[in-house]
Amino acid sequence: MHNHPTSFEDWQSYPSTLDPIHVAWLKQAKKSKTAFAVADIEGIEISHKKFLTGVLLFAKKIAAYSPEQNIGLLLPSSGGGAIASMAILSLGKTLVNLNFTAGKKALQSAAMQAEVKHIYTSRKFLDKMSEKGIKLESFFPSSKLLMLEDIKEEISTLSRLGTLLKAVLMPVSLIQKIYFRDVSMDDTAAILFSSGSEGSPKGVELSHSNIAANAKQAAIELGAVSSDVIMSTLPTFHAFGFAITTLMPLAEGIPIVCHPDPKDVAIISSGIKKYSGTILVGTPTFLRMYTISKKVDAESMSSLRLVVAGAEKLRSEVRDGFESKFNMPVYEGYGTTETSPGASVNLPDIMSDDSQLTKLRNRPGTVGRAFSGTEFRIVDPDSLKLLPTGEDGLILIGGPQIMKGYLKMPEKTAEVIEIIDSYRWYRSGDKGHLDDDGFLTIVDRYSRFAKIGGEMISLTTVEEEILDAYNNANLEIAATCLPDQRKGEKIVLLATAEINKDELKILLTKAKINPLHHPAKVLIVEEIPKLGSGKTDFGATKKIALVNDNQL
């Protein structure tokens, strides 16, 4: 292990000493002793030599087809996707991961914003999507779609063997010299589009420095070693899937096991068993599926040493349900696309031999402590004045993983990046507080408040109070707010089970819930709209409420 800096200040310059992620991967691939580099649960295992060969072959093809800088990738988590990602990065090009669950308008907007001329995808994947009624081919009028299968077909056996020999015999420095383009750590390595849960998607530009730093931070925090096996089931258009479960392990020489659909929990758990998976990262929505699935048993999950939840709030019943079924805790982490994405995480406490607590690293209900090299500041959202410990305010995040900015949106970038004491800080838009031990608690998003009768009401709190009052494990809800002539705004609740508004009022009154938190209206829906990451789609939730409101 290298000596990593410990202070926040030292970490700011540390990334300049790191290799770009594709160079770190190359060095690992040449010396790695693990059984495979990447495996697809229902497909094949790819050795390090084969993976390296694939990257060199694909890079050559991509260079020939796509002279432009920004290269689109439209793929789920897969061995082919990992190879294509590394090939694009090794050419010094910018990887644009497109969110295939985002809908036509958002995808077109993303491809236009990033000026993507070529999109690499797979026929098998497009067929799978069209079975679900999504015809992705028709979404990109101004981009050309290229199929990985066709490109693979074009490569002759001779070329394959020749490249394999080079991959095996050439030292790292020569491969780098012949095949890799030099990059500056400040160059944009990837553009990821924010989920658009609050409006149209923004392109987040992450530099080589951002990605290398965050991968290193995550590896340090998770204590990731080459004997680990990381389950790579989150889509790579999702920052966690891209950086934490694809690029970080590849750069650290840790094998990954891919599966294209994070909801296929029965297949993923069979993969955990088959490959002795040790780290599983998921959103609470996906982790809950393991708990309720009758096809997933505790034995198939027993090799896991770390289960981390991120991307949305981990409710205590999801955590408790998972823990009681699998006898393993879920550790909650936190990050945003703009922070490449990791910012903080809870981890197992460190115990001494006689099971005395020697280091506290987990506080359920919080999102953990900041990564090494990252700092949180809780400030007044208007004056940016530092607030006392324990007081709720705007969460600012500082560290080497703070994005370059939003693609072609200097005003939007200026709205969220603050320069304080000559360091860059990201305005997260989240409200929360730190405790005396440095654990961060997130209360809500600033955008998820309703102003009712002059009071700011947290919609997340409203949801939690209703779920607690109902105590029904299968109930899914989402609260949103609409303008109201009398009180300024009113709360509209979407629910997946029959909830009677009057009955709800009685329940909430019994539970002594503030009357301002009572929904003005309840809409019964078949399902709560979700983004590809598993998070509630607040934009779509509001639209449903609006449409129904107009019919009143």
C-alpha positions in Angstrom: 0.0 0.0 0.0 1.2 3.5 -0.8 1.4 6.1 1.9 -1.7 8.2 1.4 -2.0 11.8 2.7 -4.1 12.2 5.7 -5.0 15.9 5.7 -7.6 17.6 3.6 -5.1 20.1 2.3 -2.5 17.4 1.3 -5.3 15.5 -0.6 -6.0 18.5 -2.8 -2.6 18.2 -4.6 -2.3 14.4 -4.2 -4.3 13.4 -7.4 -1.5 15.0 -9.5 0.7 12.2 -8.3 -1.8 9.5 -9.2 -2.0 7.7 -12.6 -5.1 8.3 -14.7 -7.5 5.4 -14.1 -6.7 3.6 -17.4 -3.0 3.7 -16.7 -3.6 2.4 -13.1 -5.7 -0.4 -14.6 -3.0 -1.2 -17.2 -0.3 -1.6 -14.5 -2.6 -3.8 -12.4 -3.7 -5.9 -15.5 -0.1 -6.7 -16.3 0.7 -8.0 -12.8 -2.6 -9.2 -11.6 -2.9 -12.8 -10.2 -6.6 -12.9 -9.7 -8.6 -15.7 -11.5 -10.3 -13.2 -13.8 -10.6 -9.5 -14.4 -14.4 -9.4 -15.3 -17.1 -12.0 -15.3 -20.7 -11.8 -16.5 -22.9 -13.9 -14.3 -24.7 -15.5 -17.2 -21.8 -15.2 -19.6 -18.1 -15.7 -19.6 -15.1 -14.9 -17.4 -12.5 -12.7 -19.0 -8.9 -13.0 -17.9 -6.6 -10.0 -17.4 -4.7 -10.9 -20.6 -8.0 -11.2 -22.6 -9.4 -8.0 -21.1 -6.2 -6.1 -22.0 -6.2 -7.6 -25.5 -9.9 -6.5 -25.9 -9.1 -3.0 -24.8 -6.2 -2.6 -27.3 -8.3 -4.1 -30.2 -11.4 -2.0 -29.4 -9.3 1.2 -28.9 -7.9 0.8 -32.4 -11.4 0.4 -33.9 -12.8 3.3 -31.9 -9.9 5.5 -33.0 -10.7 4.6 -36.7 -14.5 5.2 -36.4 -14.6 8.1 -34.1 -12.1 11.0 -34.6 -14.2 13.3 -32.4 -13.5 13.8 -28.7 -16.8 12.8 -27.0 -17.8 9.1 -27.4 -21.2 7.9 -26.4 -21.7 4.6 -24.6 -25.1 3.1 -24.2 -24.6 -0.2 -22.3 -25.6 -1.8 -19.0 -23.0 -3.2 -16.6 -21.1 -5.9 -18.6 -17.7 -7.1 -19.5 -18.1 -5.6 -23.0 -19.0 -2.3 -21.4 -16.0 -2.3 -19.1 -13.7 -3.1 -22.1 -15.3 -0.3 -24.2 -14.9 2.2 -21.2 -11.2 1.5 -20.8 -10.6 1.6 -24.6 -12.2 5.1 -24.8 -10.3 6.4 -21.8 -7.0 5.0 -23.1 -7.5 7.0 -26.3 -7.6 10.2 -24.3 -11.2 10.6 -25.3 -14.2 11.6 -23.2 -16.6 8.9 -22.2 -20.3 9.9 -22.3 -22.4 7.3 -20.5 -26.0 7.6 -21.6 -28.8 6.8 -19.2 -31.0 4.3 -21.2 -33.7 4.5 -18.6 -34.1 8.3 -18.8 -36.7 8.5 -21.6 -36.4 9.8 -25.1 -36.4 13.5 -24.3 -33.6 13.3 -21.7 -31.5 11.0 -23.9 -31.8 13.3 -26.9 -30.9 16.3 -24.8 -27.8 14.5 -23.4 -26.6 13.4 -26.8 -27.1 16.9 -28.2 -25.4 18.6 -25.2 -22.3 16.4 -25.4 -22.3 16.5 -29.2 -22.1 12.8 -29.4 -21.6 11.6 -33.1 -21.1 7.9 -32.4 -22.7 5.8 -29.7 -21.3 2.3 -29.0 -23.9 -0.1 -27.9 -24.8 -3.8 -28.3 -27.4 -5.5 -30.4 -28.2 -8.0 -27.6 -28.9 -5.1 -25.3 -31.0 -3.1 -27.8 -33.1 -6.3 -28.4 -33.6 -6.7 -24.6 -34.8 -3.1 -24.4 -37.1 -3.4 -27.3 -38.7 -6.4 -25.6 -39.6 -3.9 -22.9 -41.1 -1.6 -25.5 -38.2 0.8 -25.6 -36.9 1.3 -29.1 -33.6 3.0 -28.3 -32.4 3.1 -32.0 -35.0 5.8 -32.7 -33.9 8.1 -29.9 -30.7 9.4 -31.6 -31.5 11.1 -34.9 -28.1 12.8 -35.1 -25.8 10.1 -33.8 -24.7 6.9 -35.4 -25.1 3.7 -33.3 -22.3 1.1 -33.6 -22.7 -2.4 -32.3 -20.0 -4.1 -30.3 -20.9 -7.4 -31.8 -20.2 -6.1 -35.3 -16.9 -4.6 -34.3 -15.8 -7.8 -32.7 -16.7 -9.7 -36.0 -14.5 -7.3 -38.0 -11.4 -8.3 -36.0 -9.5 -11.1 -37.6 -8.1 -14.1 -35.7 -4.6 -13.1 -36.7 -5.1 -9.6 -35.3 -6.5 -11.0 -32.1 -3.5 -13.4 -31.6 -1.0 -10.7 -32.5 -2.5 -8.3 -30.0 -2.7 -11.0 -27.3 1.0 -11.6 -27.8 1.8 -7.9 -27.5 -0.4 -7.6 -24.4 1.5 -10.5 -22.8 5.0 -9.6 -23.9 5.2 -5.8 -24.0 6.0 -4.0 -20.8 3.6 -1.4 -19.4 5.8 1.5 -20.7 5.7 0.3 -24.3 2.0 -0.5 -24.4 1.4 3.0 -23.0 3.7 4.6 -25.6 2.2 2.7 -28.6 -1.4 2.4 -27.7 -2.3 5.1 -25.1 -2.7 8.9 -25.7 -1.2 11.2 -23.1 -3.8 12.9 -21.0 -3.6 15.8 -18.6 -5.2 15.0 -15.2 -7.3 18.2 -15.8 -8.8 16.8 -19.0 -12.5 15.7 -18.9 -12.4 11.9 -18.7 -16.2 11.4 -18.5 -19.5 13.2 -18.8 -22.3 11.8 -16.7 -25.7 13.2 -16.8 -27.4 13.9 -13.5 -30.5 11.9 -12.9 -32.8 14.8 -13.8 -34.9 14.0 -10.7 -35.4 17.7 -10.5 -35.5 18.9 -14.1 -33.7 18.2 -17.3 -30.4 16.4 -17.0 -27.2 18.3 -16.6 -23.9 17.0 -18.0 -21.4 16.6 -15.1 -17.8 16.9 -16.3 -15.4 14.7 -14.3 -11.7 15.1 -14.9 -9.1 12.3 -14.8 -8.0 13.8 -11.5 -11.6 13.6 -10.1 -12.0 10.0 -11.0 -8.6 8.8 -10.0 -8.9 10.6 -6.6 -12.3 9.2 -5.9 -11.4 5.7 -6.9 -8.4 5.8 -4.6 -10.5 7.3 -1.7 -13.2 4.6 -2.2 -10.5 1.8 -2.2 -9.0 3.2 1.0 -12.3 3.5 2.8 -13.7 0.1 1.7 -10.3 -1.5 2.5 -10.5 -3.0 -1.0 -7.9 -5.7 -1.7 -7.2 -8.0 -4.6 -8.8 -10.9 -2.8 -12.1 -9.0 -2.9 -14.7 -9.7 -5.6 -17.0 -6.7 -6.3 -20.5 -7.1 -7.6 -20.9 -4.7 -10.5 -24.6 -4.5 -11.0 -25.4 -0.8 -10.9 -25.6 0.7 -14.4 -22.5 2.6 -15.5 -24.5 5.7 -16.4 -25.0 5.9 -12.6 -21.9 7.5 -11.0 -21.7 4.8 -8.3 -21.8 2.1 -11.0 -19.3 3.8 -13.1 -16.7 4.8 -10.5 -17.1 2.6 -7.5 -18.1 -0.8 -9.0 -16.4 -0.6 -12.4 -13.4 1.8 -12.6 -12.2 1.6 -9.0 -11.9 -2.2 -8.9 -10.2 -2.4 -12.4 -7.7 0.2 -11.3 -7.0 -1.7 -8.0 -6.7 -5.1 -9.7 -9.9 -6.4 -8.1 -12.2 -8.7 -10.1 -15.7 -7.5 -10.9 -18.8 -9.6 -11.5 -21.3 -7.9 -13.8 -25.0 -8.2 -14.4 -27.0 -5.8 -16.6 -30.1 -5.5 -14.4 -29.8 -4.6 -10.7 -33.4 -5.9 -10.2 -32.5 -9.5 -11.1 -31.7 -10.2 -7.5 -32.1 -14.0 -7.8 -29.5 -14.2 -10.6 -27.2 -11.7 -8.8 -27.3 -13.7 -5.6 -26.5 -16.9 -7.6 -23.5 -14.9 -8.9 -22.5 -13.8 -5.4 -22.5 -17.5 -4.5 -20.7 -18.7 -7.6 -17.9 -16.1 -7.5 -17.8 -15.6 -3.7 -18.6 -12.0 -4.0 -17.4 -9.8 -1.1 -18.8 -6.3 -1.8 -22.3 -5.4 -2.9 -23.3 -1.8 -3.5 -26.9 -1.0 -4.2 -29.6 1.6 -3.7 -32.1 0.9 -0.9 -34.8 0.2 -3.5 -32.6 -2.6 -5.0 -31.4 -4.0 -1.6 -35.1 -4.3 -0.4 -35.7 -6.7 -3.4 -33.2 -9.1 -1.9 -35.1 -9.1 1.4 -38.5 -9.7 -0.2 -37.4 -12.2 -2.9 -38.1 -15.8 -1.9 -35.5 -16.9 -4.4 -32.6 -15.3 -2.4 -31.5 -17.1 0.7 -29.0 -16.2 3.4 -26.6 -18.9 2.3 -26.1 -17.5 -1.2 -25.1 -14.1 0.3 -22.8 -15.4 3.0 -19.5 -14.6 1.2 -20.3 -10.8 1.3 -18.2 -8.8 3.8 -19.6 -5.4 3.0 -23.0 -4.2 1.8 -23.2 -0.5 1.1 -26.4 1.5 0.3 -26.3 4.8 -1.5 -28.1 7.2 -3.8 -31.2 7.6 -1.6 -32.1 7.5 2.1 -31.8 4.1 3.7 -34.9 3.6 5.8 -34.5 1.7 9.0 -37.0 -1.0 8.0 -35.0 -1.7 4.8 -31.8 -1.9 6.8 -33.4 -4.1 9.6 -35.2 -6.3 7.1 -31.9 -7.0 5.2 -30.0 -7.6 8.4 -32.5 -10.0 9.9 -32.8 -12.1 6.7 -29.1 -12.2 5.8 -27.5 -11.6 9.2 -25.4 -8.8 7.8 -25.6 -5.1 8.3 -26.1 -2.6 5.5 -23.8 0.4 5.7 -25.1 3.7 4.3 -22.9 6.0 2.2 -23.4 9.3 0.4 -22.3 11.0 -2.7 -23.5 12.9 -5.8 -22.6 12.7 -9.5 -20.9 16.1 -8.9 -18.5 14.4 -6.4 -17.4 11.6 -8.7 -19.5 10.3 -6.6 -18.3 9.1 -3.2 -18.2 11.6 -0.3 -18.8 9.6 2.9 -19.6 6.1 4.1 -20.4 4.1 7.3 -18.1 1.1 7.8 -17.9 -1.8 10.2 -16.6 -0.8 13.6 -13.1 -2.0 14.5 -13.1 -4.3 17.5 -10.1 -5.5 19.6 -9.5 -9.2 20.2 -11.7 -9.1 23.3 -14.5 -7.5 21.3 -14.1 -4.1 22.8 -14.8 -1.2 20.4 -11.5 0.3 19.4 -12.7 2.5 16.5 -16.2 3.7 15.9 -17.0 3.8 12.1 -20.7 3.2 11.9 -23.6 5.2 13.2 -26.9 3.9 11.7 -29.2 6.7 10.6 -26.2 8.8 9.4 -24.4 8.6 6.0 -21.1 8.1 7.8 -18.0 10.1 8.0 -16.3 12.0 5.1 -13.9 10.0 2.9 -10.2 10.6 3.6 -9.4 13.9 1.8 -13.0 15.0 1.8 -14.6 17.5 4.2 -18.1 18.6 5.0 -19.1 22.0 6.1 -22.6 22.8 7.3 -23.4 26.4 6.5 -26.3 28.9 6.3 -27.5 28.5 2.7 -27.6 32.3 2.1 -24.6 33.7 4.0 -22.5 30.5 3.9 -21.6 31.2 7.5 -20.4 28.1 9.3 -23.1 26.7 11.7 -22.5 25.0 15.1 -22.2 21.2 15.4 -25.6 19.6 15.4 -27.4 22.4 13.7 -29.1 21.7 10.3 -27.8 23.7 7.3 -26.6 23.4 3.7 -24.1 20.7 3.2 -20.9 21.9 1.4 -18.6 19.1 0.2 -14.9 19.8 -0.4 -12.3 17.5 -1.8 -10.3 16.4 -4.9 -13.4 14.7 -6.4 -15.4 17.9 -6.9 -16.4 18.0 -10.6 -14.9 20.4 -13.1 -18.4 21.8 -13.8 -21.6 21.3 -15.7 -21.1 20.9 -19.5 -21.6 24.2 -21.3 -23.4 25.7 -18.3 -21.0 28.2 -16.7 -23.9 30.0 -14.8 -25.2 26.7 -13.4 -21.6 25.7 -12.4 -21.1 29.1 -10.6 -24.3 28.5 -8.7 -23.0 25.3 -7.1 -19.2 25.8 -6.8 -18.0 28.0 -4.0 -14.4 29.0 -3.5 -13.7 29.2 0.2 -10.1 29.6 1.5 -8.9 29.0 -2.0 -10.5 25.5 -2.1 -13.5 24.5 -4.3 -16.7 23.4 -2.4 -19.8 21.9 -3.9 -23.2 23.1 -2.8 -25.0 19.8 -2.5 -28.5 21.1 -2.2 -28.9 18.7 0.7 -29.8 19.8 4.2 -28.2 18.1 7.2 -25.9 18.3 10.2 -22.7 16.9 11.6 -22.4 15.4 15.1 -19.5 15.6 17.5 -17.9 12.5 16.0 -18.1 13.8 12.4 -21.0 11.6 11.2 -23.3 13.3 8.7 -27.0 13.1 8.9 -29.0 14.2 5.9 -32.5 15.7 6.7 -33.7 16.4 3.2 -33.1 18.1 -0.2 -33.7 21.9 0.0 -35.8 21.4 -3.1 -38.0 18.9 -1.3 -39.8 21.3 1.0 -43.4 22.6 0.8 -44.2 26.0 2.1 -47.5 25.7 3.9 -49.0 28.5 5.9 -45.5 30.1 6.0 -43.8 27.0 7.4 -41.2 24.9 5.6 -42.4 21.3 5.6 -40.0 18.5 4.7 -41.6 16.1 2.2 -39.2 13.4 3.3 -40.4 13.8 6.9 -44.0 13.6 5.7 -43.3 10.3 3.9 -41.5 8.8 6.9 -44.3 9.8 9.3 -47.0 8.2 7.0 -44.9 5.0 6.5 -44.4 4.8 10.3 -48.1 5.3 11.0 -49.2 2.7 8.4 -46.5 0.1 9.2 -47.1 -1.8 6.0 -43.9 -3.2 4.5 -45.3 -3.4 0.9 -46.6 0.2 0.9 -44.6 2.6 -1.4 -45.4 6.3 -1.3 -44.1 9.6 -2.6 -45.0 13.1 -1.4 -45.0 16.1 -3.7 -46.4 19.6 -3.4 -48.6 21.8 -5.6 -49.6 25.5 -5.4 -52.6 26.1 -3.2 -54.5 29.4 -3.1 -55.2 29.3 0.6 -52.0 28.1 2.2 -49.4 28.7 -0.5 -48.7 25.0 -1.2 -50.4 21.7 -0.4 -49.1 18.2 -0.1 -50.2 15.5 -2.5 -49.4 11.9 -1.7 -48.9 9.1 -4.3 -49.4 5.7 -2.9 -49.3 2.1 -4.3 -52.0 0.7 -1.9 -55.5 1.9 -1.2 -55.2 4.7 1.3 -58.3 6.6 2.3 -57.6 10.2 3.0 -59.9 10.4 6.0 -58.6 7.2 7.4 -55.0 8.6 7.0 -56.0 11.8 8.8 -57.3 9.8 11.8 -54.1 7.7 11.9 -51.8 10.8 11.6 -53.9 12.7 14.3 -53.6 9.6 16.6 -49.8 9.6 16.0 -49.8 13.3 17.0 -48.4 14.4 13.6 -48.5 18.1 12.9 -51.7 18.9 10.9 -49.6 20.8 8.4 -48.0 17.5 7.4 -51.3 15.9 6.5 -51.7 15.4 2.7 -54.4 17.5 1.1 -55.0 14.7 -1.4 -54.1 11.0 -1.9 -53.6 9.5 -5.4 -53.6 5.8 -5.8 -51.0 4.7 -8.5 -49.9 1.3 -9.7 -46.3 2.2 -9.1 -44.2 5.1 -7.9 -42.2 6.5 -10.8 -38.5 5.6 -10.5 -35.3 6.6 -12.2 -32.8 4.0 -13.5 -30.8 4.3 -10.3 -33.8 3.1 -8.3 -34.5 6.6 -6.8 -37.9 8.1 -6.9 -38.4 10.3 -9.9 -39.7 13.5 -8.3 -40.2 15.3 -11.6 -42.6 12.5 -12.8 -44.3 12.4 -9.4 -45.1 16.1 -9.6 -46.4 15.7 -13.2 -48.8 12.9 -12.1 -50.0 15.2 -9.2 -50.5 18.1 -11.6 -52.4 16.2 -14.2 -54.8 14.9 -11.5 -55.1 18.3 -9.9 -56.3 19.8 -13.2 -59.1 17.2 -13.3 -60.5 18.4 -10.0 
